[in-house]
Amino acid sequence: MPSTRDIRRRIKSVKNTAQITKAMQMVASAKMRKAQQAALAGRPYASLMNDVLGAATAGAGEFTHPLMERREVKRRALIIISTDKGLCGALNTNLLREASKLPAASTSFITAGRKGSQWVARLKRDLVAEFTYKDTPQFAEARAISKLAQELFLSGKVDAVDVVYTNFINTLTQKAEVRQLLPIGRLQKLEAGVNGAGGGSEAPVAPDREYQFEPGATAVLGNLLPHYVNYQVFQFLQEAKASEHSARMVAMKSATDNAKQLIKDLTLEYNKLRQANITKELLEITSAAMAMGN
């Protein structure tokens, strides 16, 4: 049975842990709001770009582009967008579970985030490149990842490129998803996540507004498609960061609440043990007094 000194030490230790988790919760909360605002700020641009590409596709006739070439998938590249740090609940576990569904023998991996790199290295799978990205993802970071993916696809080293990332639905909900990046199929609006939508929706082939393309729809598509791929990766990074900070905030809040409850339980146990010791001492004093009186 623990002594009162042991319980006091444990209460002090749990209080210190609660202070740390509370601080981490506040930091993650601030970062989450910033990441959410950044993702929301990119939504209008993403929507307009999809409208323009949808209109250009409709007016380009039998347009073809190397990034749209479909071929038998003999080897596939998978971009894993994970976190650099842990303490964010089951976010990375769910993400890597989706990544593990692809056959290891025919899949090459590109990672953004140390947790994904560690997972690939631990399982001794084919790691093509490892990237890092900041708490506020930069477009240059997304462009570097996208450029490598496009080079692998255009050179024929891989026949398809997919991305596995965590889609930010709301503060309490993040969903690990796999999206096809290459070859480019039907255009999708990147509206899932921060604004609460449930998933990507197909861009309208003939939007309400009318566009005029100079020098022509084919030329515009040829130049816009690589940028479209770059921006998709950038949006995936934004979603992943918003998900990471949200999951970490929720996990740290849960840890703080559990620590507070544990402190209450330990304090109750301490008071009971202290009361029992006082009662025992009183009984000993009373017994000694009665013995001396006799």
Buried (B, 14 or more C-beta within 10 A) or exposed (E): EEEBEEBBEBBEEBBEBBEEBBEBBBBBBEBBBBBBEBBBEBBEEBBEBBBBBBBBBBBBEEBEBEBBBEEEEEBBBBBBBBBBEEBBBEBBEBBBEBBEEBEEEEBBBBBBBBBBBBBBEEEEBEBBBBBEBEEEBEBEBBBBBBBBBBEBBEEEEBBBBBBBBBBBBEBEBBBBBBBEBBBBEEBBBBBBBBEEBEBBEEBBEEBEEEBEBEEEBBEBBBEBBBEBBBBBBBBBBBBBBBBBBBBBBBBBBEBBBBBBEBBEEBEEBBEEBEEEEEEEEEEEEEEEEEEEEE
